[in-house]
Amino acid sequence: MSQVASKISEFHRFPFWGTLLGGIFLLFMIRIYWDPSLATNVVNDHKKEIWVNTQYSVWGPIWKYGFDRIGKGEVPHWNPYQLCGQPYLVDIRTALFQPLHLLFWRLDFAYAYQWYIFLSLSLLGIGFLIWGRILEIPYPALIPGLVSLLFSGPVLCVQMSLPLLSGSVWLLFLLSGIVYFVETPSARSSLILLFIWTALILSGSIECIFTGSIMLIFFPFVFRSFFMLAIEKKSLTIIFKVICILILGLMISAFTWVPFLIWLINTGQHWGQFISFPLSAHFPETLYISLFQFFLPMLSGELSELPIFYPGLISLIFIIPAFFDRELRSIVLFHVCILLFFFLLFFVNIDYARILQKGMLILVSISFSTLSGIGFHRLLLKGRDISSPYVWISGILVLLLLIALILISNPWTKGISILLFVLLVPAILIRIRKINSVLCVFIALLSFIELYYLLRPFLPESYIPVIKSKDASTEFIRQLRYQTGTGKGFILSEPGTILWSENLGMYYHWQLVNGEVLPKDTYSQIWIESLFKNKKEKLQLLKNPLLTISGVQWVFAPPIQKNNTDEKELKNWRKMEQVPFVEVYENTQPVPRCFWIGKYKNASTFEEAMDIVINGKFSPFTECIVQSDVAIPISKKVTETLNTSSQESIKISENIVIASIQEENPESISIQVKAPKAGFLVLLDTYCSGWQAFIDGEQTQIFRANGIFRGVPISGGVHQVIFQYTSPGWHIGKILTLASLLLTFIFIIGEYFYSKKGTI
């Protein structure tokens, strides 16, 4: 065991030719696998196109908006193009500042989306090769495990969610970074580990961040026990430094997670709802289902769902010889403990256990692949004495398992098993290292063929034509906007999706965003549920008073099955001229986006306000519902003069006056209003903590109006009202980030001199 410790601490793990050939093989295999996805005109299958569209619609729209803002030198605090506006930075999954996202900053979005996945897969492979070489596993033995990792169910699953994919990349590098730091604690290793940990936080994957924090806290103890590293005298110092790195990484990334934390506190939401696990993949709920996924691909040739845990037939078979390796037994035990801990979590029925399981998904795949690499090393490359019981016992077990698969498995697995049997028999008997190294490459290619045939149907085709088609649809919607004029628009789609906005020219309005993944507070959630409550047909949604109250003037919908009676019941909705693939309805009595209204009704609770709104006990043209349990003050400050050149106020009735929006950007809106008397200025944008209102330069309180919108009390006269938004906690997060950068500099300098002193 001491020999293993000395080997692990040496720096001869990466021979030039082995590293070069391993990297070339890695890129070659990924390029072959992703060739259809990197092409620009491959999506011809209707089911695949729908699947790609679903995946892209979850993250693509909000990412594109954020990167466009970053490209203009702006930080996107508010997204006005989802619902009636939603906070942007509170959703940590946006991950704008994750290092790998530089691709999106520099390239066209559609191509960056493709190459981002390709780059992430390449980094996963590089990370696995580094991890395997740290354990002193030869490159030929690592190559089959590498194929198993990159093209297995877990990695295919994380590709469905880019935050989870990037989190998996940094989680794998974190594993190697901890080992490197524990072996040689120095300023350089500290900085590397700190960078990886910070990048993991910035990835936006709650699951991987949670798993990574546990790794940093507990793995120094684990490495001391399993890897027999020489840290006995410095164990407390090592653990203290790792904890410092953990805290520094959290502080450096504070500008991203502090707004998220304050949002959770203010809204009372549970952090578990911000999972980055893909919605299209069904995570096994029981131990039985998870174990069943290992055997189903071998028994059935047709899979209706992605086997999330399946690492490949060859990877599973070669785990057996790994248990016969004496020198790496502690490494084997370490990975077995990871797998055991993962499966034991199925018996813990609490939220954080499920989050931890999803975060450990990539670690499970790494463990299977590492054990497979050790098995190849033990059976084919290690030692020439075939009489060794470690060779012939493990070899017999592998061959017996292959014979069993040949007898009972599906035709595809039979063929793979027969070819593997043909390759293994001479490899076990000949025991010539160079020949066996070549055979390892052939077995890796065989593993690739098996996984490619089995799992390729679950991998989406090219995103590029899908995104380009969305661009074309966006242009189509923009032309509709020009034809119909100004006014808030609403787009109908599948049940559970909703989007309304003042500006229909934005990129992602046509493709929609699933309402479940938006960072909504409780009030917005109730509002959306009330909007879709008891909706049997899309046409019935037009009859819901909440749609009118939200200020929607135009509705764009796919062709709706209806009869003349249905159209007569629409009342204030009028069908416009038919256009291809879309029906346009106009609200003949739209509520303006911002207006002054003289009469208001006070509701002490949100439930009371919603009861009034939903049951139609009021008209938005005569009064507004203001949620407040105290008396509402009216400002007495009145502007003396009025700039007539900018006046656009139009009197609609005795109770409602349209206000003039003078200047607007996502985080600020300036409104001029001429109020006949004291009343309320209502803005049909989402009410949210972080918004501030100023009447003629004097800050005033914002109230929740008509359910989820903004209202400010205002006195009679001409007023300039400005709404400004900053993510709650943004300034605190920036201060923590700047302070942590200074602390990091002090920590690295101190570590440098401490390490230098220790070498004297």
JORARA-V503522 format. One line per field, one symbol per residue. ss: DSSP state (2 for helix, 1 for strand, 0 for the rest). A space follows every 50 residues. Layout:
BEGIN
ss=???
END
This chain:
BEGIN
ss=02222222000000022222222222222222202222000000022222 22222222222222222222200000011000000110000222000022 22222200222222222222222222222222220000222222222222 00222222000222222222222222222222200022222222222222 22000222222222222222222222000000002222222222222222 22022222222222222000222200000000000022222222222220 00000000000022222002222200002222222222222222222000 22222222202222222222222222222220000000222222222222 22222222002222222222222222222200222222222222222222 22222222000002222222222222222222220001111000001011 10000000000001222000022222222222000002222000222220 01111110000002222200001110001001111110000001111001 11100222222222000000000111100000000000100002220001 10000111011111100111111110001111111100001111100111 00111000111111001111111110000222222222222222222222 2222222220
END
